[in-house]
Amino acid sequence: MIDREAWVHAPFQSIRDGFGQALLDLGADNERIVAVGADLRDSLRMQAFAKAYPERYFEVGVAEQNLVGVAAGLAKEDLIAFAGSYAAFSPGRTHDQIRVSVCYSNRKVVVVGGHAGLSVGPDGATHQALEDIAMMRVLPNMTVVVPSDYQSAYDLTVAAAHSPGPVYLRLSRVNSKTLPVSQPYQIGRAQVLRNGTNLTIIACGLMVDRALELAYTLEEQFQLSVRVLNMPSIKPLDTEALQAAAIETENIVTIEEHQAAGGLGGAVAEWLSQHYPTPLKIIGVQDRFGHSGQAAELLDAYGFSIPEMTQDVLSLLGTRPL
């Protein structure tokens, strides 16, 4: 659990720095760890690994399909390959190679999709990957994880290296609060950041911090008891935590920096509809492309402001009087 003071005073750190440090540490522990880059090693924080282990870092340039092909070939030789690019380019331009050379062959490749979501900001619509979770979670054998801060990026990068089969690791560019959690982040497990009985908010990535802010707002202004789950593992989903939330709070809201279709909300809706039907509101990008602008301004403009999300929650609860 996270108390309010710990949340308010949590330090801001870079999510991608957590990945970069974990990759470096993994390289020191295991000579089978290799990395492949597409002319973005500094931006993705792979430069420390490349400097420490130049014989294990392979630069392919701006050739994303080749990036995945090289990583799959290295994995075929019993190596653990991290293939890094922006999410708009991989999986955006590499879905066929990931599908056939990685997933169909079940190779140990960690596809690192950096700079995902609206928060890429001024880079604009072509670089704002809003479909990548949906693209990756439908692929057989693929695991999908979305870190929310430095520590979760570190823990989930380590977990990705040790898990069987391919993994998609989705990273954001902007800094976020590093929450003081007591247990390491794990693939397939959610973290309960706050308990509640009227409603559960489930979030991933940068939206975890906004989910906590929304929960405190709902408590203070409307006397609602709100549970908050950080769900970094989109596939596999923590269905035990999801079922507990459905039974104990009866209302669920999901928040993600992704299209409302096909991502975290889609995964939650699919499971709930078949196992424990529950009133659900999916907060995400509503079938739109992104736009150039500052990250915070874009998030507010696309429906992630606290006032707008508060109205979404109240609308949901209005169908089920407390």
Secondary structure as the mmCIF struct_conf table of DSSP 4:
data_model
#
loop_
_struct_conf.conf_type_id
_struct_conf.id
_struct_conf.beg_label_comp_id
_struct_conf.beg_label_asym_id
_struct_conf.beg_label_seq_id
_struct_conf.end_label_comp_id
_struct_conf.end_label_asym_id
_struct_conf.end_label_seq_id
HELX_RH_AL_P HELX_RH_AL_P1 ARG A 4 VAL A 8
TURN_TY1_P TURN_TY1_P1 HIS A 9 HIS A 9
HELX_LH_PP_P HELX_LH_PP_P1 ALA A 10 PRO A 11
STRN STRN1 PHE A 12 SER A 14
HELX_RH_AL_P HELX_RH_AL_P2 ILE A 15 ASP A 29
TURN_TY1_P TURN_TY1_P2 GLU A 31 ARG A 32
STRN STRN2 ILE A 33 GLY A 37
BEND BEND1 ALA A 38 ASP A 39
TURN_TY1_P TURN_TY1_P3 ARG A 41 ARG A 45
HELX_RH_AL_P HELX_RH_AL_P3 GLN A 47 ALA A 52
HELX_RH_3T_P HELX_RH_3T_P1 PRO A 54 ARG A 56
STRN STRN3 TYR A 57 GLU A 59
BEND BEND2 VAL A 62 VAL A 62
HELX_RH_AL_P HELX_RH_AL_P4 GLU A 64 LYS A 76
TURN_TY1_P TURN_TY1_P4 GLU A 77 ASP A 78
STRN STRN4 ILE A 80 TYR A 86
TURN_TY1_P TURN_TY1_P5 ALA A 87 THR A 94
HELX_RH_AL_P HELX_RH_AL_P5 HIS A 95 GLN A 97
HELX_RH_PI_P HELX_RH_PI_P1 ILE A 98 TYR A 104
TURN_TY1_P TURN_TY1_P6 SER A 105 ASN A 106
STRN STRN5 VAL A 109 GLY A 114
BEND BEND3 HIS A 115 HIS A 115
STRN STRN6 ALA A 116 ALA A 116
BEND BEND4 GLY A 117 GLY A 117
HELX_RH_3T_P HELX_RH_3T_P2 LEU A 118 ASP A 123
HELX_RH_3T_P HELX_RH_3T_P3 ALA A 125 HIS A 127
STRN STRN7 ALA A 129 ALA A 129
BEND BEND5 GLU A 131 GLU A 131
HELX_RH_AL_P HELX_RH_AL_P6 ASP A 132 ARG A 137
TURN_TY1_P TURN_TY1_P7 VAL A 138 VAL A 138
BEND BEND6 LEU A 139 LEU A 139
TURN_TY1_P TURN_TY1_P8 PRO A 140 ASN A 141
STRN STRN8 THR A 143 VAL A 145
BEND BEND7 ASP A 149 ASP A 149
HELX_RH_AL_P HELX_RH_AL_P7 TYR A 150 HIS A 162
BEND BEND8 SER A 163 GLY A 165
STRN STRN9 VAL A 167 ARG A 170
BEND BEND9 ARG A 173 VAL A 174
STRN STRN10 ASN A 175 LYS A 177
BEND BEND10 SER A 182 GLN A 183
TURN_TY1_P TURN_TY1_P9 ILE A 187 GLY A 188
STRN STRN11 GLN A 191 ARG A 194
BEND BEND11 THR A 197 ASN A 198
STRN STRN12 LEU A 199 ALA A 203
TURN_TY1_P TURN_TY1_P10 GLY A 205 LEU A 206
HELX_RH_AL_P HELX_RH_AL_P8 MET A 207 PHE A 222
STRN STRN13 VAL A 226 ASN A 230
STRN STRN14 SER A 233 LYS A 235
BEND BEND12 PRO A 236 PRO A 236
HELX_RH_AL_P HELX_RH_AL_P9 THR A 239 THR A 249
BEND BEND13 GLU A 250 GLU A 250
STRN STRN15 ILE A 252 GLN A 259
BEND BEND14 ALA A 260 GLY A 263
HELX_RH_AL_P HELX_RH_AL_P10 LEU A 264 HIS A 275
BEND BEND15 TYR A 276 TYR A 276
STRN STRN16 LEU A 280 VAL A 285
BEND BEND16 ASP A 287 ASP A 287
BEND BEND17 SER A 292 GLY A 293
HELX_RH_AL_P HELX_RH_AL_P11 ALA A 295 LEU A 299
HELX_RH_PI_P HELX_RH_PI_P2 ASP A 300 PHE A 304
BEND BEND18 SER A 305 SER A 305
HELX_RH_AL_P HELX_RH_AL_P12 ILE A 306 GLY A 318
TURN_TY1_P TURN_TY1_P11 THR A 319 THR A 319
BEND BEND19 ARG A 320 ARG A 320
#
